[in-house]
Each structure stands twice: as C-alpha cells, then as structure tokens.
Amino acid sequence: MASDLPQPTPDAEQTSGDEQDSAHPPADDNLVLVGRVIAPWGLRGEMRVEVFSSNPDRFRKDAVLLVNGEPRQVLTSRSAKQKGQIVLLLQGVTTPEGAADLRGAELHVRKEDVPPLDEDSYYYFQLLGLTVVTDEGRTLGTLTQILETGANDVYVVQGDGREHLIPAIADVVQTVDLDAKIMTIHVLEGLLE
C-alpha cells in the first residue's frame, strides 16, 4: 500500500480540483470535471478557466475537452495571473461574446482519457459516492465531499441525518473497494462523537 493509505487524487491528474468540484460530481458518470469557464478574456474569444486538474498536458494545444458535452479542441493555452487558472482559446469560439456565452460552462474529459494511478491511489471521482462502513460492520453513510485541509484530506460522510468528518489517514482508512463501492474505516476514539 503506497504510504500505508489509499491516496486520493482530485481529477485525474491533480484533483481538486478538483480536481474536481468534490461537492458536485458530474451528472454523466463517464465524465471527469477538469475545469470551469470563469469569464471571457481579451478580444479573440479566449476565456479564463478555473483548473481542477494537475495534469500538465490536460489543456495543451490540440487537446480535446468536452464543453457542455461538445468536443472542442484547445487552440492556445497559457497561464493566467491568478493561481489555479489558465487562459484558453477553444475551437469554434472566436469572439468575446462567444466566450461570454460559455461563462460557467464545465470542461470535462472522459474517464477513459484519465491516466492510471499507482496501486492504492484514487481519484476523487472514484471515491465520491462510496458507502463508508466501519471495520465493525456499521454503515455510516455515503462519501459526499472531500475537503483539502493541507495536512490530510477529510472525507465528508452523510448518513442517517448526520454528517461525519473522516480524516484520510492510514490509522482510519483501512480499505477501498471500488468494485463493491465500499470504503472501510477504523473508528478511532472520539472520531464519531
């Protein structure tokens, strides 16, 4: 087990963004959120994009992204002044008005286009929706959100009208079974109080 703990990774490549917006998984289970259009940029149809991927090739020239479900080729890509953002020019968008029409649009890739991870490492989209159970057999609920705290991620688990905050540390997270859609945790003293 890498680092004795299943390691989440936000989107494929990153994660928070985003990897993916961990509170709002995509409606299509075959898609992974990698960015969101914030605003038009300049006069050529470029747009400022919030990035939820750490894959350096995700937004490279000629990459294909799904914008509102429609494939669009990246014509140019460059860093924005704001951290976590880039400026993109996409095929078919040639005016500031065209870019403004995409404000708020989500940028996705298909799951099969996400690079594989090392053993015992997971993308956020793989963890969201898992049923969380204790090693004593108690079902706590569903993993609905992943909070990035710096030291370690925290899994938000909703169930029975309660919310549990579960630290993503080796002493707590025991196993992740993606096929069965179950995460098994060990409850440390005071964790569920």
N, C-alpha and C positions, 0 to 999 in steps of 0.2 A: 504494500500500500504506500503510495507516494506520501511522504511526510506523515504516515500513520493516519491520514484523514482524507476522505474524499474531497477534492478541491473543486469548488465551483468556479466557473469562468463565465462571465457575463455573456455575451453573444458568442459567437464562435470565437472570436478572436480576442476578445477583450476580457467583455461582458459588461458594462452596465447601462451597460450601459447600461449593457446596457447592454452593455451590454445590452442591454435591453431594458426597457422600462419594466422593471420587475413587478410592478403592481398591475400591469395591463398586458398580458400575453396576447399575441396576435390572434385574430378570430380564426384564421386558417392554421391548423396545426402543422402544416408543412412549411410555414414561413418563419423566419427569424428576423426580428426587428434590428436593423443596424444603424438607423439614423432617422432624423425628423427635420423637415424643412422649417426653418425659423422665419426667414424673410428674404425678399429679393436683394440683390447686391449688384450695384453698377447698372450699366445701360445695355449689356449684351444678353441678358437673360440668366445671368449667374444667380445663384442663391446661396445663402448662408445656411449650413446644415449642422445640427447638433449630432455628434457622433456617438454611437453606442457600441463601437467595435474597436478593438485594438489591433486588428489585422492590418498591417501597413499596406497591403495590396487591395483591401476591400474597396477603396474608392479610386484606384489607379485609373489612368486613361485607358479607355476601351473596356473597362469592367462593365458588367450589366447589373443594374439594380431594378427591382420591381417598385414602381411608384404608383400607388393606388392600384396595384395588381398589374400594371402595364410595364413591360420591359423597356428600359431606357438605357442607352449606352452613355458612359461618362466620357465627355469630350475633353474637359480640363478639370483639374483638381489642384487646389493649393491650400495651404494652411491659412486660417483666419487669425486675427489678432487675439481673439478670445480663446482661452484654453478649452479643449474639447469640441472645437468647431472647425469646419472647413468651408471653403467656397467651391461650389461645383457648378459646372455648366453641363447640362444634360441634353442629349439628342432631342430635338423637337421643341426646345424652349429657347426662343431667340429674342425675347423682349422682356423688359422689367414687368410688364403686365402679365405675361405668361408665367414668369417666376412667382409673381404675387398670387396667381391663381392656385399655386401649389403650396402656399403657406399652410403649415400644419400637416402636410402630407407625410405619411410614414414611408420610409425606404426599407425594403425587405430583400432578403436573399432566400433561396430555397434551402431547406435543411441539408439536402444532399450536396450543396455547394459549400458547406461549412467544413473546415479541415478537422480531421480526427484529433482527439486529445490523447494524452498519455493515459495509461491504465489508472483507474481510481480518480480521474479528474472529470469534471462535468461542467457543461454549460448551464447557465441559469435556466434557459428554456427547458432543459431536461429535468430540472429539479422542481420547477413550479408545477403545482398540481399533484405532487406526490402525497400519498397518505402517510402521515407520520405516526408511528407506533412506538411504544416503549419496549424495552427488552423483556418486560414482564407481561406483554400482550395487550396493554391498554392502548386504545386508539385515541390520539389527541386531536386529530383533525387533518386539514389539508394545508400544505405549504403554499401560501398565497403571495408572499413577497419576500425579497431578500434585501436586507439593509447592509450597506457597506459602512463599517464603522472605523476602519483603519487597522485596528489590531486583528480583528477577525470579522467575518460576515455574521449576521444574525438572521435566522430564519423566522419569519412570522407565520405562525400556525393558527388557523381559525378552526374552531370546532366546539360544539355544544354551547354556543353563545359566549365562548371565551376566546381570548387571544393569548397565545403563549409565545414568548420570545426565546428561541433556542439558539445558543451560541454554536457556531460552526467550528467546533474544536474536537480534537481526537478523543478526549475523555467523554464526550457526549455523543457524537455521531458515530454509530457502530457500523452500519451497512447501508448501502444504497442499491436497491434492486430496481433498475429501470424497467425491466420486462414486467415485473409484478406491480410496478408503480408504488413501491413502499420504501420509506426511509425508517430505519430502526435506530432509536436513540437510547442512551442510558441516562436515567434521570439522576442528576447529582442532587445532593441535599439542598433544599430551598429553591430549586430550579422552577418548579411549577406553582409556587406559592404566590 
